[in-house]
Amino acid sequence: NSKSTQGLVGLRNLGNTCFMNSILQCLSNTHNLRDYCLHNSHRRDLNKNSRTNTGALMEEFAKLLQTMWTSSSSEAVGPSEFKTQIQRYAPRFVGYNQQDAQEFLRFLLDGLHNEVNRVTVRPRGSSEDFDHLPDREKGDRMWSKYLEREDSKVVDLFVGQLKSSLTCSTCGYCSTVFDPFWDLSLPIAKKGYGEVSLMDCVSLFTKEDVLDGDEKPTCYRCKARRRCTKKFTVQKFPKILVLHLKRFSEARRTSKLSTFVNFPMEKLDLREFASENSINAVYNLYAVSNHSGTTMGGHYTAYCRNPTSGEWYTFNDSRVSPMSSSQVRSSDAYVLFYELATSPPPQLHPQQRGYFSPPQLHPQQREATTPPPQLHPQQREATTPPPQLHPQQREATTPPSPTPSTTERGYYSQLHPQQREATSTAGRPPSDYGKTTGICHLCSCCSTQPSSLSFLSAASLSLCSWRAGWSEESACACVVRVCVCVCVSESMCVRLRQGSITRQ
């Protein structure tokens, strides 16, 4: 029977190979990886210097995906040739024993990467020290060093960067380490009165842990073993985020947790777990590898969203059937595949942002929320030109990028989650706003909501030499935004200072 939608081909079970079939279906519906294989783009990247030297694993993987996406028949495909190559690369998969799907995924991605690594000659390891650099620059340098050795289409899609911060409880010294990751293994939070959510599991993974007793590390500054706190944050989010729910015990799968974890199908927002302010941390689910049964006798299946039709399907070895998206969440979910959302994150309400102005303002201005902040005594009287501004506010139009101290680096994560998410500018004013309040219309993109006006300060307004005699309540919102050069050009700001634009 011909099919109107491609990619709906099952895989025959060769003997306890459901773990392999489940992961292959999830990767088959990873559209960037699928297109890489369908267009034979992998052939130009084949690395003859890889450990396998032949590229046979990548070639068989690509052939399998091509068959699954070009076949007009509903007959299942036998992945025997692919299995031959994966067990040559990873002998632990020889035979027909039950295996773990997440472990198989790691071996497979590592093997595919090695065969299409764009780096043909790896540079020798260097002892270059980046500890003196700010965390963002240090993370960028470490990522560049990683790409000098490991650079492939597989890395482009699946690899992110994790930041580990270790803080001494005695002297406060903070050391940071940046490591690449292929997936995140999340502990399952204990069930309380309500259900366990995926965000609970991510929070448990990133929560601050205390290292004491035998676990105490040696502090670089104290030169002695000290009690420390350790915390993980994500420095770089990958395009494809693989989340592994740790349902099995560490002692070789002797027990299994069947806790239902409620995970979002769309808009998984992980910005609060970012090391730095990140707008590219919102994900949509597209595949799930499920494990049903016990550790002694279980079965793997896959739920995948077809990248062409957008519909969800169940892949149970040879059988493929449509399913409702409402059935995707279950207590069998084991490995979750998320792709980075292509659309920008939703606009936030001004009160949710935690401050009025965009994030390029000076860090001390980011904290400003309603009610208005307590101003410096010199700022309160700044009503006539020239204003007596605080030195750090004189540079408000082009705020510098301060070099954080050792203990401050990378601690943007200490801000409230709502402050981290402040990424968008304010909305357009209502058309009748100037008529009802007397505020001018120099700029059509500044915010004129009452909640925004309550943020205006005398210190900000005094930046304009023509402000004299105005009260804060009747001041023009666009004047303030002009003075910080957010939504109007610098030239207009100059004309405002010279009084060449008439008040309305």
LINHU-V227601 format. One line per field, one symbol per residue. phi: phi as a letter, one per 30 degrees, with the letter a starting at -180 (. if undefined). psi: psi as a letter, one per 40 degrees, with the letter a starting at -180 (. if undefined). burial: # if it has 16 or more other ideal C-beta (glycine too) atoms within 10 Angstrom, else .. A space follows every 50 residues. Layout:
phi=???
psi=???
burial=???
//
This chain:
phi=.dbdbdiccdbdddkhcdddddddddddcddddededddhddddcecdcd ddicidddddddddddddccdcccddccdddddedddddbedcdjbddbc ddddeddddddddddbddddbddddccdccdddeedddddddddddddcb badddeccccbccccccddccidccbbcbdbcacccdddddcdcdccddd dddddcddcccbidddddddddhadbdbcbbcbcdbdddcccccdddcdd dhidbbccddcdcddbhdccddcddcdbccbcbcdbabccbcjcddabbc bbcbcdddciccbccbhdcbbdbdddcddadcebbccccddddddddcde dddiadcddddeedddddbddeddddedddcdcbdddcddedddcddbdd cddddedceicdddddedddddbcdddddddcddddbiddbdbccddbde ddddddbedddddcdcdejdcddcdddddddddchccbddddddddddid cddc
psi=hiidhiefhihihegffdddddddddddegddddddddefdddeehheei ddededddddddddddddeeheiehiihfdddddddeddgeeehafihih ddddddddddddddefhehdhhiiiifhhedeiidddddddddddddedh hidddddehahhhhhhhhedeehhiihhiiidihhhihiihbdaihiddd dddddeihihhibeehihhdddfihihiihihihdhhidhhhhhhgdiid gffeihhfhhhhiidifhhedeeidihhegfhihieihhihiaaddgihh iihihheddeiiihhgbdhhiiiideedhieehdhhhiihhdiiiiiiid dddeidiieeiiddedehiiiiihiiddddegeiiiigihdeedfddghi gihiidedhefdeeiiddddegeiiiiiiideddddeehifdheeihfid dddedhiddddedheeeheiiddeihdddddddefdeiiddddddddefe hhi.
burial=.....######.##..###############.##.###...#..#.#..# .#..########.##..##.#....##.#..##.##..##..#.....## ##.##############............#..####.###.##.###..# #############.####....####.#.#####.#.##......#.### ##..##....#....#..#......#.#..###############.##.. .....##...#.#....###########.############......### #######....#######.#.......##..########.#...#....# ..#######.##..##.##.....#...#..#....#.##..#..##.#. .....#..#####.#..#########..#....#..#.#..##..####. .##.##########.##..#....##########.###...##..##... ....
//
